[in-house]
Structure formats: C-alpha cells, structure tokens
Amino acid sequence: MQNCSGGNCSSKNDTLEGDCYHSTLALVLPIVYSVIAFLAITGNFSLIFIIIKKKEMHNVTNILIANLSTCDLLISIICLPFTVVYTLMDYWIFGEAMCKLTNMVQCVSVSVSVFTLVLIALERYQLIINPRGWRPSNLHAFIGIFVVWILAICIAIPLAIHVVFEESPLNNFPQYKGTFICHERWPSLSSQNIFTNVMLVVQYFGPLCFIGMCYLKIYIRLKRRNVAMETMRENKYRSNETKRINVLLISIVVATAVCWLPLHIFNIVAELIPAESMVCTNLWSSVCHLMAMISTCINPIFYGFLNRNLQQDLLIAFRFCRCSSREDDYETITMSTIQSDVSKTSFKLSSPEASTL
C-alpha cells in the first residue's frame, strides 16, 4: 500500500512475498478492509447526521466530535477503497492524481483528528478546571476547526510534493509488466527520516502527551470535589454525568492511540532496518495499516455503546426514518460539577441517566 509516513501509511516492499502472502490472507485482508470501510461510512455519516439534525446537540464538544467523524469519513471514502485494491493487486491503477490525493487526504485527516482531540481536551479542561473563566462557544469551535484544517494542510504539503507515480520496479516480472506504483520519493534518506520523525511527534506523541496532562489534571480536580459533593444528590448526579462524558472522551483518545501505535512502530522499524533485511514486509505493513484504519469506526462505536439515546437515534438513522424525538421532550440541565451556568446540555426526561453529551 502507499508509503505515506505523513499520513502514517507504510510502504510496500518492492519484492514478491509469496511465502508471507498466502492466498487465504490475500482474500481475508480486502474483506476486513471492506467491512471496516462500510462500518466507518455508515456509522460516521449517521453520527454527523444526528448531531446536525438535533439542535440540543449543538454544543462545542459535539461539533468537534462531528469534525472527527468527518475526517474518518474522508479516509473511509477516499483512502480505504483504493487501499483494498492496491493491497490485492500490488500495483497502482488509479493514476497520478488519485495517488497524490489519497496520500494527502489521509495525512491531513490524521492531523485534523488528533488536533481535534486536543481541542476537545482543552474544552473539557477549561470547563472543569476554570469554570468561572472564559468558556468556548460554538463559534470558537468552528474557528478552531478552521485553523486545524489549515494547519493540517500545511503539514501535508511536503508529502504531496514527494509522493510520486512511477513505473513499478517489478516490471521485469511478466505479471507486473507496464504497471505503476504510488510511493514517496525523497531527495535523501535523511530528509525522509526527518519528515517521518516530525510527523511522529506532531501527529502522535506530542498531542497525546498534551491530552494526557489535561485529563490527568481533570481527574485530580474531580477527585478532590467528590468529597464535597457526596452529600448533595443533584450535584453528585451532575458530577457522575461529567465523569461519564470524560470517560467517553478519554476512551476515544486511548482507542485512537492504540489503533495507530502498531503502524508508528512499523514506520520506525522500517527506518532503522534495511528493507532487504525485513521479513514479510507486506504482511506486517497490511496488518498495521489495518489496525490504524479501525480507528475510523471509533466515534460511532463509543457513542453507540455509551449513550442509550444515541443508540436509538443511530438505529433510526440507519433505517433512513425521521427521528421521533421532539425538541420539547428535552430538559436543559447543567453539565458542570461547579455551578449551574457553566455549561449546558440536554437530557431526555424519560431517561435521566442518558445524555446527548
């Protein structure tokens, strides 16, 4: 598959690996890719549809979550189908334009996703650590999203420049005669290593460390407040609800980090070990990339399992039916554990334990 270290894709080895690529595995991988693409497209589209449709869900966190789902949709629609074909055929048949586009889209989407998780962590941090101070509004969320997309595009420009569409080095083999590959070609190995390492810090370790510090401080602050709120039933409920929301958001971050970790490790190993010394490069490349693509299903999965109301709404969306919930069935209550005017969200009267986030 494509070598796009900026988008955290790994490169295919330019040698035949018949011993590693068993015919059964060659059949299983595209099927799994297709299942992931289907789940990601249907799940994220439904999630975006529900967030847009329901006015009571128009808050900063949900706007950012919708942006995450948009990135996953782009990867699922533009990158995954071509990756499946590339994995099967071992050469690129879609031309130079799609070669550059798929790599660019994946690199940009990965950057936007992780930067959006940073924005969510900042929003939660401000809400809980400094509830009486500045509070981000929906407008601020849209501005943040715009800045994140511009930054991600700028970061991906070097990748777009150095992704090339050229004849396959396997043209000597009859089955690869007249075929082309899509991969990165840098002026030097050092420049490629610099870009890959910078992306590793910018797209993975840097944001995750920052997010981890934010949620650690949030955890410590909530821990201290529990004692004071134990005797107040209403505040205790709000505190529990805030904890549930934080657990949901942290789960998304952890799951994303776990999904992308194998591919980052593979990219590091591929830099340190010569390609000719690596065994079953294609196999490990495909498996690690497959793990990373599972991240595109994270948002709808976590929302569906941790939110009863959204489970019903997702089922309705899958059936392309009009949502039966009415806006007047909701009661506005606070989501803050400090005071009633910090941040507001909506919960159904019929199901007080479930929230729209």
N, C-alpha and C positions, 0 to 999 in steps of 0.2 A: 504494500500500500504506500501511499505518498509519504515522502520524507518531509515532514513539516515540523521541525523542532519548535518553532514559534507557536504552532497550534498543537504541539505535543503529539504529533503523529510520528511514527517511527518509520524508518526507511526499509524497503525491501532489499534483501541481499541479491546481488545480480548473479546468482548461481542457482542451478537447479537443485532442489532439495527433495528428491523423490522419497528418500528414506524417512524424512520427517513429515512430509505432506502426504499422508495416507489418503486414499480415495474417500474413505468414510469421513475423515476430518475435513477434506475439501468440500464435502456436501454439508456437514454439520455447521461449519462456520457461517456460510451465507444464510442458512436457515435461522441461526441465532441472531445474526445481524438484522435480518428482515423482521424478526419478532420484536427486537428492541426498537427498530425504526417505527413499527406500527404502534407499539405501546407509547413511545415518546410523542409521536404526532397526535394520536387521539387524546392522550392524557393531557398534554400541554395545551393543545388547542381548546379542549373543554375547560381547563383551568382559566385560561385567558378569557374565554367567553363568559364564564360565570363572574369573574372579577369585574369585567366591563359592564355586564348586564345589571348586577346588583349594586345599587347606589350605596347601600350601607357598608359595602366592602371597599369603598373608595377612600382608603387611608394610605399613609406613607408606606407601611410595611407591605401591604398587598400590591401597591403599584410597583414596588421593587421586585416582589415575587413574580409579578406578571412579566417584568423585564427579563428575569431569569428564564422563565418559560419561553419567551421569545427567542432567546439565544439557543435554547435546546431545540426549538422548532427549526431554526435555521440549519443547525447541524444535522438534524434528522432528515430534512427535506433535501438539502443541497449537498451534504457530505456523505451521509451513510449509504444511500443507494449506489453512488459511484464507487465507494469503498468496497461494497459487496462484489461488484463486477470486477474491480481491479484485483481483489483477492482471488476470485475464481480464475481469471484469465492470465494474470501475472504480467499484463501489459496494458497501457492506457489507450482507449479507443475514442475518447470524447473530445479530443482536440486541445489546442493550446489554451484557449480562453477558459474552458472548464477546468483545466489543470491549475491555472493560477487562481480561479475563483474559488474552487473547493478548499484549497490550502489557505487562502486569505480569509474566507468565511470562518473556517474552523479556528484559526489563530485569533481573529477578532472576537468570536463568540466566547472562546475560553477566557480571554482577558476581561470581557464585559461581565461574564458570570462571576468571576472571582472578585472583581471590583464592586459589583453589586452586593455581594455578600459582605464586603467591607462597609458599604453604605448602610446595610441593614444593621450590622453590629454597632455602627456609630449612632444610628437612630435609637436602638434599644439602650445604648449606654447613656445617651442624653436624657431619655425618658425616665430611667431608673436612678441614675447617679445624680443627675442635676434636674429634677422635675420642675423646679420653680424658675429655671433659667430659660434660655432660648429653646423653642420647640420647632422642629422642622415641619413644614406644611406640605401639602400635595404639590404645590408649585416648586418648592425646594427639591422635592423628589424628582420631578421632571427635569429640572435644571441639572441635578446630579447625574441623571441618566444620560442627558445630552453630553455632558462633559466626559463621562465614562466612555461613551461610544467614540467620541473624537480622539481621546487618548488611546483607546484600543486600536483604532485605525492607524494612528501614527506609529504605534509599536509594531504593527504588522507590515509596514511598508518595506523594511529590509527583506522580509520573507518573500513578499510579492515580487521584488526585483530579482531575487536569486533562485526562484522556482523556475525550472526550465522544462520544456517539452522537446525531447530529442530521441533519436533512434536508440532502440534497445541494444545494449552491449551483447545480447544473446542472439543477434541476427545470424550468427554462424549456424545456429540450430535451425533445422527446417521449419519447426513449428513456430518459431519466432521471427521468421523472415519478413521484413517490411513492417515490423512492429515498433512501437514507441513507448517510452516510459515518461513518467512525470515525477521529478525529484528535485532536490536542492543541489545547486552547483555554486559553491562559494569560491572567491579568489584564492583562498588558502584554508588549510585545516584550522589554523589558529582563529581566523575570523569566524568560521562556523562554530567553533567551540565557545568563543566569546558570546556570540548571539544566543546559543543554546543555554549557556550558564546564566546569562542575563534574564532570559525568559523563565528559567527555573526559579530564580529569585523573585521576579516581578509577578509571575503567574501562579506561584505556588507557595514557597517558603515564606516570603515577605508578608503577603496578605494573611496567610494562616497564622503566623505569629502575632500579627496585629489583632486579628479577630479573637485569637485565644486570650490575649491580655484583656480585651474588652469584656468578654464573657466571664473571665475569672473575676474581674472587679465587680461585675454584676452579681455573680454568685455570692461573693463575700458580702456585698451590701444587702442582698435579700436574706442571707443567713442571719445578719445582725438584726434585721427588722422583724424576723419571725417571732422572737420573744415578746416584743411589744404588742404584737397583733394577735396573739393567741387568745386573748380574752374578748376580742371583738369579732363576732361572727361574720359580719359583712366585709370587714377589711381582710379577714382570713380568707374568705372566698375569692376576693379580688387578688390577694397575694398568690393563692393557688392557681388562679387563672393566668396571672403573669408568668408564673413558673412554667405552666404548661406551654405557653407560647414560646418562652425561651428555650424549653426543651426541644420543641419543634424546629426552631431556627438553628439551634446547635446541631441537631441531628442532620439537617440538610448540609451544614458545613462539614461535619465529620464524614458523612457518606460521600460527599464530593471529593474530599481529600483522599479517602480510601480508594475510590474508583480510579483516580488519576495517579496514585502513587506508583503502581507497577510500571506504567509507561514512562514516568520520570526516571525510575530506576533503570529501566531498559535503555533509555537515551544516554544516561550517564555511563553505563557499562559499555554501550556501543562506541562511546568516545574514547574510553580507556583501552579497549581491547580491539585489535585489528579485525576487520570484517572476516578475513580468511581464517581467523582463529576461532571465531564464534561458531557454535554448533546449533543447527536448526534455527537460524536467524528468522526466517519467515514465520515459523511456527510461533516463536515467542513474541515476535512483533504483532502477529494477528491476535494472540491471546491477550496481550497487554492493551492493545488498542480496543479490543472488545470490552475489556474491563472499564476502560475510560468512557466508552460510549454508553455504558449502563447508567452513567451519571445523568444522561438526558431524561431518564424516567423518574428521577428522584422527587421532583416537586409534586407531581400528581400522586405518587405513591404515599409520601409522607402526609400530604394534605388529606388524602382519602382515608388513611388508616387512623389519623389522629383527630379528625373532625367529622362528627356524625352528620351534621347539617350538610357539609360539603359532599359527603358520600351520596346523599340523596340527590343533590344538585348535579353531581357528576353523572349519575345514572340517568337523570332526566336529559342531560346534555347529550349523552351517548345515543339516546333514543330520538334526538332532534325534536323534543317536545318543548312546549312552552313551560317555563318554570312555574310551579303552582304557588310558590311562596309569595306573599304580598308584603309590600314595604310596611304596611300598618301592623303586621304581625310581629314586628321587632320592637324591642325596648332598648333605648340607649342607656348604657351604664358605663362606668369608668373602667379602664384597664390598668390604671396606675395603682400602685400599692401605697401611695402617699396621700393624695388628695383628689377631690372629685373633679377638678378642672385640668388635670394633667394631660390625659389622652383618652379619647372616647372611641368605643367600638360598639357593635351591636350583637345581641344575643337573642335567640328565639325564646319567647315566653314558655312555649311548650317543652323546651329542652334547656333548662338553665345551665346545665353543665357543659353544653357545647357552644362554641363560639365561632364567629366568622373570621377570627383573627383580626 
